[in-house]
Amino acid sequence: MLHLIYILAFTVIAFFAISNLIRSLITISADTQRGTWTDTPRPSKSRQNSPYQASHPELYDEQGKPINEPLLVIRSVSVEDARQKLDSLYESSPSQTRPTEDES
């Protein structure tokens, strides 16, 4: 009996998943035929001179205008530079116990 309940439950879930997939495909097909769906966002006409519509507060400056600059800049460093920086951070840590000269 329990097997029949599992089969029935998974059949219902599969039916909803496939119907949702078909509904999404029909919606995307209708949107592409109307020209309202593209894979790249279009600039919003409600904002003046804005290449995109920002919705997160961190994407606006103090005047409320969207910022147009990279938010994350990654600088490449060599392995030795990174190792030296990590060593200096480790050595400056207050919990670091340094061996004294007479212990070694």
N, CA, C and O of each residue as an XYZ file, in Angstrom:
416
protein
N       0.816     -1.203      0.000
C       0.000      0.000      0.000
C       0.855      1.261      0.000
O       0.546      2.237     -0.684
N       1.941      1.226      0.784
C       2.829      2.386      0.851
C       3.496      2.659     -0.491
O       3.755      3.809     -0.843
N       3.769      1.595     -1.234
C       4.371      1.760     -2.557
C       3.433      2.495     -3.503
O       3.869      3.322     -4.304
N       2.174      2.197     -3.409
C       1.199      2.866     -4.270
C       1.085      4.352     -3.940
O       0.909      5.177     -4.836
N       1.185      4.692     -2.661
C       1.133      6.110     -2.261
C       2.354      6.848     -2.805
O       2.229      7.970     -3.296
N       3.542      6.222     -2.722
C       4.753      6.846     -3.274
C       4.636      7.027     -4.780
O       4.976      8.085     -5.310
N       4.163      6.015     -5.457
C       4.019      6.121     -6.914
C       3.027      7.215     -7.271
O       3.266      7.991     -8.196
N       1.935      7.284     -6.561
C       0.937      8.321     -6.817
C       1.503      9.714     -6.524
O       1.287     10.647     -7.297
N       2.219      9.852     -5.420
C       2.789     11.163     -5.060
C       3.808     11.617     -6.103
O       3.773     12.771     -6.531
N       4.706     10.740     -6.517
C       5.712     11.128     -7.502
C       5.093     11.352     -8.873
O       5.606     12.158     -9.649
N       4.014     10.668     -9.186
C       3.312     10.927    -10.440
C       2.703     12.318    -10.434
O       2.783     13.034    -11.432
N       2.103     12.703     -9.336
C       1.525     14.048     -9.226
C       2.618     15.105     -9.314
O       2.448     16.109    -10.006
N       3.747     14.894     -8.617
C       4.859     15.861     -8.672
C       5.413     15.955    -10.089
O       5.705     17.051    -10.568
N       5.558     14.824    -10.756
C       6.067     14.832    -12.134
C       5.091     15.545    -13.061
O       5.511     16.277    -13.957
N       3.805     15.339    -12.856
C       2.807     16.017    -13.672
C       2.905     17.533    -13.505
O       2.866     18.267    -14.492
N       3.033     18.009    -12.254
C       3.175     19.452    -12.029
C       4.463     19.990    -12.636
O       4.468     21.086    -13.197
N       5.548     19.242    -12.532
C       6.820     19.708    -13.080
C       6.761     19.810    -14.598
O       7.217     20.800    -15.170
N       6.212     18.811    -15.245
C       6.133     18.837    -16.709
C       5.164     19.906    -17.187
O       5.431     20.581    -18.182
N       4.038     20.072    -16.491
C       3.100     21.126    -16.902
C       3.712     22.509    -16.702
O       3.475     23.411    -17.505
N       4.498     22.686    -15.639
C       5.170     23.958    -15.423
C       6.219     24.205    -16.508
O       6.375     25.337    -16.968
N       6.931     23.170    -16.915
C       7.916     23.298    -17.987
C       7.249     23.687    -19.299
O       7.729     24.573    -20.006
N       6.158     23.033    -19.618
C       5.446     23.352    -20.859
C       4.890     24.772    -20.810
O       4.951     25.494    -21.805
N       4.350     25.176    -19.666
C       3.820     26.531    -19.519
C       4.929     27.578    -19.682
O       4.718     28.622    -20.299
N       6.110     27.290    -19.122
C       7.229     28.220    -19.258
C       7.700     28.317    -20.703
O       7.997     29.409    -21.188
N       7.771     27.191    -21.388
C       8.171     27.213    -22.796
C       7.186     27.995    -23.650
O       7.594     28.736    -24.544
N       5.910     27.840    -23.388
C       4.900     28.594    -24.137
C       5.024     30.084    -23.848
O       4.911     30.905    -24.759
N       5.255     30.436    -22.594
C       5.400     31.847    -22.228
C       6.627     32.469    -22.898
O       6.552     33.574    -23.435
N       7.748     31.758    -22.864
C       8.967     32.280    -23.494
C       8.772     32.386    -25.002
O       9.220     33.353    -25.617
N       8.116     31.410    -25.596
C       7.858     31.451    -27.033
C       6.989     32.651    -27.396
O       7.258     33.344    -28.378
N       5.952     32.895    -26.609
C       5.075     34.040    -26.885
C       5.824     35.357    -26.692
O       5.623     36.300    -27.458
N       6.686     35.432    -25.675
C       7.434     36.661    -25.432
C       8.451     36.933    -26.539
O       8.656     38.086    -26.917
N       9.084     35.890    -27.058
C      10.066     36.115    -28.132
C       9.370     36.509    -29.427
O       9.930     37.272    -30.214
N       8.175     36.011    -29.664
C       7.455     36.403    -30.872
C       6.988     37.842    -30.789
O       6.919     38.533    -31.805
N       6.666     38.304    -29.580
C       6.276     39.702    -29.404
C       7.477     40.624    -29.330
O       7.343     41.835    -29.507
N       8.660     40.058    -29.069
C       9.864     40.870    -28.979
C      10.090     41.449    -27.604
O      10.894     42.370    -27.457
N       9.412     40.943    -26.591
C       9.594     41.496    -25.248
C      10.625     40.731    -24.442
O      11.004     41.171    -23.357
N      11.088     39.591    -24.948
C      12.060     38.800    -24.198
C      13.353     38.742    -24.976
O      13.369     38.352    -26.144
N      14.451     39.133    -24.323
C      15.779     38.990    -24.905
C      16.695     38.449    -23.833
O      16.364     38.484    -22.648
N      17.851     37.945    -24.247
C      18.786     37.412    -23.263
C      19.668     38.490    -22.649
O      20.421     38.206    -21.718
N      19.593     39.707    -23.144
C      20.331     40.817    -22.542
C      19.333     41.858    -22.069
O      18.355     42.138    -22.762
N      19.566     42.435    -20.897
C      18.613     43.436    -20.392
C      18.680     44.719    -21.212
O      19.753     45.161    -21.624
N      17.519     45.300    -21.437
C      17.451     46.566    -22.159
C      17.492     47.716    -21.162
O      17.046     47.571    -20.024
N      18.027     48.860    -21.587
C      18.030     50.004    -20.666
C      16.612     50.481    -20.383
O      15.741     50.478    -21.253
N      16.419     50.882    -19.160
C      15.110     51.366    -18.752
C      14.900     52.774    -19.280
O      15.806     53.604    -19.207
N      13.707     53.056    -19.815
C      13.421     54.385    -20.344
C      12.978     55.340    -19.248
O      12.906     56.548    -19.473
N      12.677     54.812    -18.060
C      12.215     55.675    -16.983
C      13.369     56.427    -16.333
O      13.151     57.486    -15.744
N      14.591     55.908    -16.424
C      15.756     56.573    -15.842
C      16.507     57.304    -16.940
O      16.658     56.788    -18.047
N      16.970     58.486    -16.639
C      17.685     59.252    -17.626
C      19.160     58.860    -17.651
O      19.818     58.827    -16.612
N      19.667     58.567    -18.835
C      21.073     58.238    -19.077
C      21.560     57.062    -18.238
O      22.739     57.028    -17.885
N      20.738     56.136    -17.916
C      21.136     54.983    -17.123
C      21.245     53.764    -18.033
O      20.273     53.407    -18.699
N      22.423     53.111    -18.073
C      22.558     51.950    -18.946
C      21.820     50.725    -18.420
O      21.590     49.780    -19.175
N      21.450     50.717    -17.169
C      20.735     49.599    -16.583
C      19.880     50.105    -15.439
O      20.063     51.219    -14.950
N      18.959     49.281    -15.029
C      18.115     49.662    -13.909
C      18.631     48.964    -12.661
O      18.518     47.745    -12.530
N      19.192     49.731    -11.758
C      19.724     49.180    -10.518
C      18.610     49.120     -9.491
O      17.798     50.038     -9.378
N      18.584     48.033     -8.750
C      17.520     47.904     -7.769
C      18.050     47.786     -6.346
O      17.289     47.965     -5.394
N      19.330     47.491     -6.179
C      19.894     47.334     -4.842
C      20.429     48.676     -4.356
O      21.019     49.412     -5.147
N      20.245     49.023     -3.079
C      20.685     50.335     -2.582
C      22.185     50.575     -2.724
O      22.602     51.726     -2.855
N      23.005     49.532     -2.702
C      24.442     49.734     -2.836
C      24.852     50.113     -4.246
O      25.997     50.509     -4.464
N      23.946     50.002     -5.208
C      24.264     50.351     -6.584
C      23.943     51.811     -6.898
O      24.022     52.229     -8.053
N      23.579     52.594     -5.869
C      23.287     54.011     -6.039
C      24.298     54.845     -5.258
O      24.800     54.411     -4.221
N      24.597     56.047     -5.763
C      25.482     56.932     -5.022
C      24.659     57.762     -4.034
O      23.479     57.486     -3.816
N      25.290     58.784     -3.434
C      24.618     59.581     -2.408
C      23.447     60.391     -2.962
O      22.505     60.688     -2.227
N      23.489     60.752     -4.245
C      22.410     61.528     -4.856
C      21.284     60.654     -5.374
O      20.277     61.177     -5.852
N      21.426     59.316     -5.290
C      20.385     58.420     -5.762
C      20.536     58.012     -7.205
O      19.647     57.369     -7.762
N      21.652     58.375     -7.826
C      21.891     57.990     -9.211
C      22.648     56.664     -9.240
O      23.487     56.422     -8.372
N      22.368     55.800    -10.219
C      23.097     54.527    -10.295
C      24.576     54.758    -10.582
O      24.936     55.608    -11.397
N      25.419     54.001     -9.911
C      26.849     54.132    -10.147
C      27.221     53.328    -11.384
O      26.599     52.310    -11.689
N      28.226     53.791    -12.081
C      28.668     53.139    -13.305
C      30.151     52.847    -13.180
O      30.962     53.374    -13.942
N      30.501     52.013    -12.228
C      31.886     51.639    -12.014
C      31.940     50.214    -11.500
O      30.956     49.711    -10.958
N      33.072     49.561    -11.664
C      33.154     48.186    -11.166
C      33.078     48.163     -9.645
O      33.676     48.999     -8.968
N      32.343     47.206     -9.123
C      32.172     47.110     -7.683
C      33.217     46.212     -7.040
O      33.432     46.278     -5.830
N      33.858     45.386     -7.825
C      34.856     44.474     -7.300
C      36.051     44.496     -8.234
O      35.931     44.177     -9.417
N      37.190     44.868     -7.707
C      38.412     44.897     -8.494
C      39.355     43.876     -7.894
O      39.682     43.938     -6.708
N      39.787     42.942     -8.713
C      40.689     41.904     -8.250
C      42.059     42.181     -8.844
O      42.215     42.297    -10.060
N      43.039     42.283     -7.972
C      44.403     42.539     -8.408
C      45.173     41.237     -8.288
O      45.100     40.552     -7.268
N      45.904     40.906     -9.327
C      46.662     39.665     -9.259
C      47.969     39.918     -8.511
O      48.650     40.914     -8.757
N      48.305     39.032     -7.619
C      49.542     39.106     -6.849
C      50.279     37.794     -7.008
O      49.679     36.753     -7.276
N      51.561     37.859     -6.843
C      52.338     36.636     -6.953
C      52.169     35.798     -5.688
O      51.683     36.282     -4.666
N      52.568     34.567     -5.774
C      52.435     33.663     -4.641
C      53.325     34.119     -3.491
O      52.938     34.021     -2.327
N      54.510     34.615     -3.811
C      55.429     35.074     -2.756
C      54.877     36.299     -2.028
O      54.991     36.397     -0.806
N      54.281     37.230     -2.770
C      53.681     38.406     -2.119
C      52.531     37.996     -1.201
O      52.413     38.490     -0.079
N      51.701     37.104     -1.682
C      50.589     36.640     -0.850
C      51.101     35.914      0.381
O      50.559     36.087      1.472
N      52.144     35.100      0.218
C      52.700     34.369      1.355
C      53.306     35.332      2.379
O      53.152     35.132      3.584
N      53.994     36.374      1.904
C      54.580     37.355      2.826
C      53.495     38.108      3.590
O      53.636     38.353      4.788
N      52.424     38.473      2.911
C      51.333     39.180      3.590
C      50.662     38.288      4.634
O      50.353     38.735      5.738
N      50.440     37.027      4.272
C      49.835     36.110      5.236
C      50.757     35.856      6.421
O      50.296     35.768      7.559
N      52.057     35.740      6.161
C      53.008     35.556      7.259
C      53.030     36.760      8.184
O      53.088     36.609      9.405
N      52.986     37.964      7.604
C      52.997     39.160      8.448
C      51.716     39.261      9.266
O      51.753     39.685     10.421
N      50.577     38.874      8.677
C      49.334     38.866      9.453
C      49.391     37.834     10.575
O      48.930     38.092     11.687
N      49.949     36.685     10.285
C      50.046     35.629     11.283
C      50.971     36.035     12.425
O      50.677     35.783     13.593
N      52.086     36.663     12.081
C      53.052     37.068     13.102
C      52.553     38.234     13.937
O      52.948     38.379     15.093
N      51.684     39.071     13.365
C      51.169     40.210     14.127
C      49.922     39.848     14.927
O      49.363     40.702     15.616
N      49.482     38.607     14.847
C      48.304     38.175     15.573
C      48.575     38.195     17.078
O      49.633     37.738     17.512
N      47.643     38.715     17.885
C      47.876     38.772     19.329
C      47.878     37.390     19.983
O      48.453     37.228     21.059
N      47.257     36.404     19.366
C      47.227     35.075     19.966
C      48.432     34.236     19.560
O      48.567     33.088     19.984
N      49.293     34.801     18.749
C      50.478     34.077     18.289
C      51.481     33.957     19.436
O      51.867     34.957     20.042
N      51.895     32.734     19.723
C      52.932     32.508     20.732
C      54.234     32.265     19.997
O      54.355     31.321     19.216
N      55.194     33.116     20.250
C      56.481     33.016     19.575
C      57.469     32.282     20.458
O      57.584     32.583     21.646
N      58.186     31.320     19.889
C      59.200     30.640     20.687
C      60.376     31.574     20.958
O      60.794     32.331     20.082
N      60.890     31.514     22.149
C      62.036     32.339     22.500
C      63.308     31.670     22.037
O      63.290     30.502     21.650
N      64.407     32.389     22.071
C      65.671     31.866     21.557
C      66.200     30.690     22.384
O      66.815     29.783     21.824
N      65.975     30.685     23.698
C      66.518     29.625     24.514
C      65.654     28.374     24.534
O      66.100     27.348     25.047
N      64.412     28.412     23.989
C      63.564     27.246     23.928
C      63.966     26.321     22.789
O      63.764     25.111     22.885
N      64.523     26.853     21.729
C      64.840     26.056     20.536
C      66.071     25.252     20.684
O      66.456     24.536     19.760
